[in-house]
Amino acid sequence: MLEGISAVTLAVSDMARSVDFYQRLGFVVASGGPESDFTTFRVGGGCLNLTKRPGYTPGMPWGRVIFYVSDVDEAYRAALAAGLEPSTAPRDAEWRERYFHILDPDGHELSFAKPL
């Protein structure tokens, strides 16, 4: 009966900082933006939402959001070129995905992956 995920919403403490981070990863703002309390990025057929919560700090462990990309190594190089610091280098996993991880400014773990 489940058909898909429409959106994932993450709490962030500083919207401008978070929007800058996600834009540097290649996300494009669909609505909201640096001065907004709620921002939406289109991701394929769904959305990644950010909601501003001043003073927010995530509890650990909180989980992970996985984004499929066409080329994991290119996404990794683009993140480095944008001045970001992924927490892992690209690797092939035993579950047959190539991936790397990066933490957003509020400590949310993001994975960029492609099935092998």
Secondary structure, DSSP 8 states (H G I E B T S, - for coil): ------EEEEEES-HHHHHHHHHHTT--EEE--TT-SEEEEEETTEEEEEEE-TT----SS--EEEEE-S-HHHHHHHHHHTT---SS--EE-TTSEEEEEEE-TT--EEEEEEE-
